Amino acid sequence: MNYEALRHFADSWGLLFMAGVFLTLIGWTFRPGAGRHHEAAADMIFDEDKKDV
C-alpha cells in the first residue's frame, strides 16, 4: 500500500470510523442510568470505609 492510497483511506473511512467511535463514547457517557455510576465515582474519594493502605 503506497502513501497516496493510505492517505485516501485515512481521509475517507478513517474519518468516518473516528467519528463513529467519538459518537459512541459520547452516547455511552450520557446513556440513561449512567448518572448513578458517575455520582458513585465522584463520591468515591470521600468514602473512608474502603481504604487501600
N, C-alpha and C positions, 0 to 999 in steps of 0.2 A: 504494500500500500504506500503510495507516494504522498508527499506533503499536500498536494492540491486535493487529492481525494479525502485525506484525513481532515483537512480544513473544511471541505464541503460537508462532510458528515457531522462535524462538530457544530457548524453553523446552523444546520437544519435539525437533525434528530437529537443531537446533544443538547441543544437549547430546549427542545420540547421535553426531553427526559428530565432535565434540571428543573424546569417549570413544574412538571408533574410532581417531582419529589418535594419541591417547596410548598405547593398547594396541599399535598397530602400531610405534611408536617404541621402546617397551619391548621388544617381541619382536625387533625388528631389532638392538637392543643386545646381547641375550643369546642370539642365534642361534648354532648350532654353527659353530665356525671363526672367530668374531669375536674371540676372546681373542688370537689371533695379531696382529690389527690393533691391538687396544688396547695390547698389550705393546710393539709397534713404536712406537706414538705416545708411550708413556710413556718409552721409552728414547731417543727422538729428540734430546732436549736434551743427551745425553751423547755423541752422535756427532760427532767432531771432523773427520771426513773430508769432510763436506759443509757447509762454512760459506758463508753468503751475505754476503760482505763486499764 
